[in-house]
Amino acid sequence: MIEVEGLTKYFGRLAAIRDVNFRVESGEIVGFLGPNGAGKTTTMRILTCYTPASGGSAKVLGMDVNNDSLKIRQQLGYLPENVPLYDWMRVQSYLEFVARAKKVPARQRSSEIERVANAVGIDKVMGKIIRWLSKGYRQRVGLAQALIGDPPILILDEPTIGLDPKQIREIRNLIKSFSRNRTVILSTHILPEVSQVCDRVIIINKGSIVAEDTPSNLTKGHGKSARCHIVARAPAQEVTEAVENTPHVTGVRIMDGCAAGETQVSVEYEADIDVRPDLARALIQRNIDLLEMRSVQASLEDVFIELVTEEGEESAPSDAVEQQEVAS
């Protein structure tokens, strides 16, 4: 469906992205995850034929973005970070304009607009001026324009940015429903979006891909340390002293929320060594009652921070590149 090989983009002498490679199959929702300035928007703009690459190749539905730009655009629904709305138009008129621009046949425009309006839940605001809509409804109108023409591929750049929690949940549910018959690339730096919506995750940082897998595999396969939670019946100082002196333990943090006389701690230890038996013995040898011990899997946030921090130590910042891109 989408094939990217060695994709590179320079702005002057600064590289926004370098040697980016990935594939997106039909029907997938793929999260394109990275911090601000990582190169997400640059990649999305190349895939949507908005800006040319400096090197490498990108194919959409087997068509090259450099040679088949107009054909590719007809197969894409694109929601950029800044939603392309005309504030002075009514929603109905705006969607009619988009339908004409996308060359939807005149006899089908009315039914097509009705279809997308119902799909994103804006059927009750079709007569309102866009300027007076809430942020959530404006995002929905942006999604509606991306859906017009029923494109097989949707590329969504930060679709929930600036929304409140209720609106974010609604937009997420909409995006999940889209995957039934189309492919979705979701560019974001908001981690809950990825874990709750996406089938697969691509993490980019400083212009390069640093990880690619399903959310569950990423949390299982990465991490220099492992964690477990312990609940024991003893003062916090005694519990902490018992576990922090255990070999291969790298950190201990006291947690809130325990009953009187009990202590809960989060213990971090080297990932390749299971120290739980040693932790249990250390507590029992001090006559401390062990009430609970459970492993805690690394979160996507943990993996993300680890990868981004490692890359950040080795690479020069690319925020300036993104700023140049936006300005150009």
Salt bridges, closest charged atoms under 4 A:
GLU3 OE1 - ARG23 NH1 2.71
GLU25 OE2 - ARG23 NH2 3.13
GLU28 OE2 - ARG200 NE 2.93
ASP87 OD1 - ARG138 NH2 3.08
GLU112 OE2 - ARG115 NH2 2.73
ASP150 OD1 - ARG182 NH2 2.34
GLU158 OE2 - HIS189 ND1 2.97
GLU170 OE1 - ARG140 NH2 2.83
GLU170 OE2 - LYS166 NZ 2.54
GLU212 OE2 - ARG200 NH1 2.49
GLU241 OE1 - ARG286 NH1 3.71
GLU270 OE1 - HIS248 ND1 3.48
ASP274 OD2 - ARG276 NH2 2.82
ASP278 OD1 - ARG281 NH2 2.42
ASP289 OD2 - ARG233 NH1 3.48
GLU292 OE2 - ARG294 NE 2.85
ASP302 OD2 - ARG227 NH2 2.94
GLU310 OE2 - LYS224 NZ 3.34
GLU325 OE2 - ARG45 NH1 3.44
